């Protein structure tokens, strides 16, 4: 059995379910657990006793996935975009490095496109001021691997602060991201394109159904990179499931609340933890 969830999930599970008590979170109910205080980083047998420790100063994961985006903006034709994604994360104690990229294909009425999306290279550090509170600070470079005709082919940078507070099986979280847009203003089809830095916020609530399954919902809002465009607002659902001690999967769904947001977004990813 696997007790360790990758650091993709904010927060920790602090107590068992009312109807199912598993104080040391090893997947073995307390009534049948012959080793009730095993380390959080251990693999355990059917009796809840340690077989192998996963504790390590460094480890990493690889994640591949696919996503679908349905866009239906007021000023544009409806478009469908399919993307394949690749991500690598490396962890050293509380420090982590992330790298990701994606390839997309877009089909719409009178419009078709395909190629690389922007790529991301970032780093973050997490710390716990209290047993229930987790904070993470991060920085990301957004690399212009997407070939655009709108003169937005410069590297952008963002900084983030995320927090998570755990209360029993619940996880309350929120975050803020500031992105420095370095693209130069341009003109397209006699229309001025003016860029601006962006602010993004999110707030949500998650629940650990078991030590393998986590589900959350969130409200997200961000300013557009284009001036004089309304904020982009979405509601989203996220699910994480640990298949075994190495494999895990995630599911995302986001619904566009504002006219400037994509109408629907769905993503499914599969990861392997080393």
LONUSE-285963 format. One record per residue (C-alpha): residue in three letters; x, y, z. Coordinates in steps of 0.2 Angstrom, whole numbers, plus 2048, in hexadecimal, padded with zeros to 3 digits. Layout:
BEGIN
AlaXYZ
...
***
This chain:
BEGIN
Unk800800800
Unk8068127FD
Unk80581F80A
Unk80E82E801
Unk8058397F6
Unk80F8447E9
Unk8118567ED
Unk80585B7E0
Unk7F885A7ED
Unk7F88697FA
Unk7F586480C
Unk7F5854816
Unk7E784981D
Unk7E884B830
Unk7DA83F836
Unk7D0830830
Unk7BE82F82A
Unk7B182E837
Unk7AC81D831
Unk7BD81782D
Unk7CB81B839
Unk7DD81A832
Unk7E882583E
Unk7F8822835
Unk7F1823824
Unk7F981281D
Unk7E880C816
Unk7E67FF824
Unk7D7803830
Unk7DD806842
Unk7D37F7848
Unk7DE7EB83D
Unk7EE7F583D
Unk7FC7EB847
Unk8087F9845
Unk7FD809848
Unk80B816848
Unk815813838
Unk81E82182F
Unk81482B822
Unk822827816
Unk821814817
Unk81980680C
Unk80F7FA817
Unk8097E8816
Unk7F77E2819
Unk7FA7E382C
Unk7FF7F682B
Unk8127F282F
Unk8207FA825
Unk8277F1816
Unk8317FF80E
Unk835811812
Unk83281E804
Unk83B82B80D
Unk847834802
Unk850845800
Unk84C8447ED
Unk83F83D7E1
Unk8368417D2
Unk82783D7C7
Unk82283D7B5
Unk8108427AF
Unk80884079E
Unk7F7845799
Unk7EA84C78D
Unk7DE85A78E
Unk7CF861784
Unk7CA874784
Unk7BA87A77D
Unk7BB88D779
Unk7AC897775
Unk7B08AA777
Unk7A48B7772
Unk7B08BE766
Unk7B78AE75E
Unk7B089E756
Unk7AF88E761
Unk7BF885761
Unk7C4873768
Unk7D687176E
Unk7DE860772
Unk7EE86077B
Unk7FB853780
Unk80585878F
Unk816852797
Unk81C8577A8
Unk82B8537B3
Unk82C8577C6
Unk83C8567D1
Unk83B8577E4
Unk84985A7F0
Unk84285A802
Unk83686A802
Unk83D8717F1
Unk83786C7E0
Unk83A86F7CE
Unk82C86D7C0
Unk82E86D7AD
Unk81F86B7A1
Unk81B86C78F
Unk80C868783
Unk807866771
Unk7F686C76B
Unk7EA86A75C
Unk7DC87775A
Unk7CD87574F
Unk7C088374C
Unk7B588A73F
Unk7C1891732
Unk7D088F73E
Unk7DC881741
Unk7ED88174A
Unk7F9875752
Unk80A87575A
Unk81387876B
Unk80B881779
Unk81588C785
Unk821882790
Unk8238847A3
Unk8338837AE
Unk8308877C0
Unk8368847D2
Unk82D8847E3
Unk8308827F5
Unk82387D802
Unk82387F815
Unk81787B824
Unk816889831
Unk80A87E83A
Unk80486B839
Unk7F5871830
Unk7FB87F825
Unk80687C815
Unk80D88B80B
Unk81588A7FA
Unk81F8977F1
Unk8248957DE
Unk82B89D7CF
Unk8288987BD
Unk83089D7AC
Unk82389C79E
Unk82E89778E
Unk82789D77D
Unk82788C774
Unk81689176D
Unk81889975C
Unk80D8A975C
Unk8098B674F
Unk8048C375D
Unk8168C7762
Unk8148BE773
Unk8248B4771
Unk82E8BA780
Unk8318B0790
Unk8248B579E
Unk8278B27B1
Unk81B8AF7BF
Unk81C8AE7D2
Unk80F8A47DD
Unk80A8A27EF
Unk7FF8947F4
Unk7F888E804
Unk7EF87F80B
Unk7E687D81C
Unk7E186B821
Unk7D386882D
Unk7CF85582F
Unk7CC84E81E
Unk7C9860816
Unk7D686B80E
Unk7D287D80B
Unk7DE8857FF
Unk7E18957F5
Unk7EF89D7EA
Unk7F58AD7E1
Unk8008AE7D1
Unk8078BD7CA
Unk80E8BC7B8
Unk8198C87B0
Unk8158C979D
Unk8248CE793
Unk81C8CE782
Unk81C8DE777
Unk80C8E6772
Unk8088E475F
Unk7FA8E6752
Unk7F08D874A
Unk7E38DA73D
Unk7E48ED740
Unk7E08EA752
Unk7EC8EF760
Unk7F18E176C
Unk7F78E777D
Unk7FE8DB78A
Unk7FD8DD79D
Unk8048D47AC
Unk7F78C87B4
Unk7F08C47C5
Unk7E98B37C9
Unk7DF8AD7D8
Unk7D889C7DE
Unk7CF8967ED
Unk7C88857F0
Unk7C38767FB
Unk7C98647FA
Unk7C5854803
Unk7CF844806
Unk7C3836804
Unk7D182A807
Unk7E482A807
Unk7E38277F5
Unk7D58327EF
Unk7D58457F0
Unk7C78507E8
Unk7C68637E8
Unk7BC8717E0
Unk7C28837DD
Unk7BE8947D6
Unk7CB89C7CB
Unk7CD8AE7C5
Unk7DB8B67BB
Unk7DD8C67B1
Unk7E08C479E
Unk7F18C7796
Unk7E88D378B
Unk7E38E4791
Unk7D18E9791
Unk7CB8D7792
Unk7C08D17A0
Unk7C78C57AD
Unk7C78B27AA
Unk7BD8A97B7
Unk7BA8967B8
Unk7B48897C5
Unk7BE8797C5
Unk7BE8677CC
Unk7CE85E7D0
Unk7D184B7D4
Unk7E08427D9
Unk7E182F7DB
Unk7F08257E0
Unk7EF8147D7
Unk7FE80C7E0
Unk80F8117E7
Unk8158187D7
Unk80681B7CB
Unk7FA82A7CD
Unk7ED8337C3
Unk7E58447C3
Unk7D584B7BB
Unk7D085D7B8
Unk7C08657B2
Unk7BE8787B1
Unk7AE8827AB
Unk7AF8937A5
Unk7A589F7AF
Unk7AA8AF7A6
Unk7A88B2793
Unk7BB8B4792
Unk7BE8A2798
Unk7BE89278F
Unk7AD88A790
Unk7B3879795
Unk7C487179A
Unk7C885F79E
Unk7D98577A1
Unk7DE8457A6
Unk7F08427AB
Unk7FA8327B1
Unk8098337BB
Unk8178287C1
Unk82082C7D2
Unk8328267D4
***
